[in-house]
């Protein structure tokens, strides 16, 4: 399946929403992590195939379109939408509140955990003798 076909503008997804009454998961997915994939799979087991609304985080790492492509690749996701120009509220209003699963706060925690992990690994590798220095420079070698 070409997962790009799962990415719909709100105008195109609206008819599907009215017909199927799917659950809506909101989130930044910036970047998409294994934690996100596990969370979405668990939600889909409970609620069925998911509609996902990509929202904008403060200081995004990836553009919204790239995040939409990554989320669309997950089997548990039926449809991915970018927030329309009028804002995510236009989409949220079409879903019963009990069918909306907000994920922005959890996403920011996942992002911070990933960034902390990368910083720790970077610091660890910089401290290992003989490893490349930060930025890819070769370590200093002693003359023999």
One Martini backbone bead per residue (centre of mass of N, CA, C, O) as a GRO file, in nm:
protein
  144
    1UNK     BB    1   0.096   0.036   0.022
    2UNK     BB    2   0.039   0.369  -0.022
    3UNK     BB    3   0.070   0.582   0.246
    4UNK     BB    4  -0.007   0.857   0.111
    5UNK     BB    5  -0.322   0.786   0.102
    6UNK     BB    6  -0.360   0.857   0.421
    7UNK     BB    7  -0.320   1.154   0.339
    8UNK     BB    8  -0.542   1.415   0.444
    9UNK     BB    9  -0.744   1.648   0.412
   10UNK     BB   10  -0.998   1.764   0.589
   11UNK     BB   11  -1.204   1.771   0.358
   12UNK     BB   12  -1.158   1.459   0.288
   13UNK     BB   13  -1.202   1.338   0.590
   14UNK     BB   14  -1.485   1.422   0.687
   15UNK     BB   15  -1.659   1.193   0.562
   16UNK     BB   16  -1.522   0.964   0.719
   17UNK     BB   17  -1.592   1.063   0.999
   18UNK     BB   18  -1.905   1.065   0.969
   19UNK     BB   19  -1.918   0.756   0.899
   20UNK     BB   20  -1.712   0.608   1.127
   21UNK     BB   21  -1.628   0.732   1.404
   22UNK     BB   22  -1.338   0.773   1.485
   23UNK     BB   23  -1.054   0.792   1.634
   24UNK     BB   24  -0.857   1.063   1.776
   25UNK     BB   25  -0.516   1.146   1.734
   26UNK     BB   26  -0.295   1.363   1.889
   27UNK     BB   27   0.017   1.515   1.759
   28UNK     BB   28   0.356   1.570   1.676
   29UNK     BB   29   0.579   1.362   1.599
   30UNK     BB   30   0.879   1.510   1.708
   31UNK     BB   31   0.976   1.259   1.650
   32UNK     BB   32   0.923   0.952   1.559
   33UNK     BB   33   0.883   0.684   1.785
   34UNK     BB   34   0.860   0.389   1.944
   35UNK     BB   35   0.664   0.503   2.155
   36UNK     BB   36   0.450   0.589   1.957
   37UNK     BB   37   0.398   0.315   1.821
   38UNK     BB   38   0.304   0.173   2.079
   39UNK     BB   39   0.071   0.361   2.150
   40UNK     BB   40  -0.091   0.332   1.887
   41UNK     BB   41  -0.127   0.025   1.899
   42UNK     BB   42  -0.280   0.022   2.168
   43UNK     BB   43  -0.515   0.206   2.080
   44UNK     BB   44  -0.610   0.026   1.841
   45UNK     BB   45  -0.689  -0.221   2.013
   46UNK     BB   46  -0.917  -0.056   2.163
   47UNK     BB   47  -1.039   0.154   1.910
   48UNK     BB   48  -0.908   0.111   1.648
   49UNK     BB   49  -0.867   0.269   1.383
   50UNK     BB   50  -0.675   0.559   1.318
   51UNK     BB   51  -0.686   0.900   1.360
   52UNK     BB   52  -0.450   1.163   1.270
   53UNK     BB   53  -0.329   1.467   1.421
   54UNK     BB   54  -0.109   1.705   1.322
   55UNK     BB   55   0.087   1.899   1.529
   56UNK     BB   56   0.244   2.190   1.661
   57UNK     BB   57   0.537   2.249   1.788
   58UNK     BB   58   0.777   2.376   1.947
   59UNK     BB   59   1.032   2.369   1.761
   60UNK     BB   60   1.060   2.199   1.506
   61UNK     BB   61   1.237   1.939   1.347
   62UNK     BB   62   1.000   1.862   1.158
   63UNK     BB   63   0.796   1.865   0.918
   64UNK     BB   64   0.469   1.788   0.894
   65UNK     BB   65   0.484   1.611   0.637
   66UNK     BB   66   0.696   1.411   0.743
   67UNK     BB   67   0.533   1.315   0.988
   68UNK     BB   68   0.294   1.206   0.825
   69UNK     BB   69   0.450   0.984   0.674
   70UNK     BB   70   0.540   0.824   0.922
   71UNK     BB   71   0.258   0.766   1.046
   72UNK     BB   72   0.131   0.630   0.786
   73UNK     BB   73   0.321   0.367   0.810
   74UNK     BB   74   0.127   0.272   1.015
   75UNK     BB   75  -0.104   0.018   1.045
   76UNK     BB   76  -0.299   0.159   1.275
   77UNK     BB   77  -0.333   0.377   1.052
   78UNK     BB   78  -0.581   0.528   0.845
   79UNK     BB   79  -0.537   0.849   0.909
   80UNK     BB   80  -0.386   1.164   0.803
   81UNK     BB   81  -0.366   1.497   0.944
   82UNK     BB   82  -0.343   1.826   0.899
   83UNK     BB   83  -0.362   2.113   1.015
   84UNK     BB   84  -0.551   2.355   0.942
   85UNK     BB   85  -0.544   2.692   0.898
   86UNK     BB   86  -0.775   2.725   1.133
   87UNK     BB   87  -0.699   2.479   1.294
   88UNK     BB   88  -0.754   2.206   1.507
   89UNK     BB   89  -1.046   2.279   1.602
   90UNK     BB   90  -1.198   2.194   1.343
   91UNK     BB   91  -1.148   1.892   1.394
   92UNK     BB   92  -1.227   1.846   1.692
   93UNK     BB   93  -1.536   1.929   1.655
   94UNK     BB   94  -1.606   1.647   1.488
   95UNK     BB   95  -1.549   1.510   1.763
   96UNK     BB   96  -1.605   1.333   2.015
   97UNK     BB   97  -1.451   1.371   2.311
   98UNK     BB   98  -1.430   1.048   2.366
   99UNK     BB   99  -1.254   1.023   2.069
  100UNK     BB  100  -1.024   1.198   2.200
  101UNK     BB  101  -0.656   1.166   2.187
  102UNK     BB  102  -0.427   1.329   2.355
  103UNK     BB  103  -0.046   1.377   2.284
  104UNK     BB  104   0.141   1.629   2.329
  105UNK     BB  105   0.271   1.587   2.608
  106UNK     BB  106   0.394   1.308   2.553
  107UNK     BB  107   0.565   1.401   2.311
  108UNK     BB  108   0.752   1.593   2.466
  109UNK     BB  109   0.869   1.369   2.645
  110UNK     BB  110   0.985   1.192   2.418
  111UNK     BB  111   1.169   1.408   2.301
  112UNK     BB  112   1.338   1.457   2.555
  113UNK     BB  113   1.439   1.167   2.587
  114UNK     BB  114   1.586   1.155   2.316
  115UNK     BB  115   1.773   1.398   2.359
  116UNK     BB  116   1.911   1.286   2.614
  117UNK     BB  117   2.020   1.031   2.485
  118UNK     BB  118   2.195   1.168   2.269
  119UNK     BB  119   2.368   1.336   2.460
  120UNK     BB  120   2.483   1.095   2.620
  121UNK     BB  121   2.611   0.946   2.379
  122UNK     BB  122   2.792   1.175   2.290
  123UNK     BB  123   2.952   1.201   2.552
  124UNK     BB  124   3.050   0.908   2.558
  125UNK     BB  125   3.200   0.903   2.280
  126UNK     BB  126   3.393   1.149   2.350
  127UNK     BB  127   3.533   0.972   2.599
  128UNK     BB  128   3.650   0.771   2.394
  129UNK     BB  129   3.927   0.638   2.310
  130UNK     BB  130   3.965   0.658   1.948
  131UNK     BB  131   3.733   0.819   1.890
  132UNK     BB  132   3.547   1.025   1.745
  133UNK     BB  133   3.496   1.336   1.742
  134UNK     BB  134   3.308   1.579   1.749
  135UNK     BB  135   3.215   1.624   1.407
  136UNK     BB  136   3.430   1.389   1.288
  137UNK     BB  137   3.694   1.413   1.407
  138UNK     BB  138   3.996   1.317   1.457
  139UNK     BB  139   4.192   1.189   1.668
  140UNK     BB  140   4.458   1.217   1.842
  141UNK     BB  141   4.793   1.122   1.754
  142UNK     BB  142   5.064   0.959   1.839
  143UNK     BB  143   5.384   0.943   1.801
  144UNK     BB  144   5.616   0.663   1.717
   0.00000   0.00000   0.00000
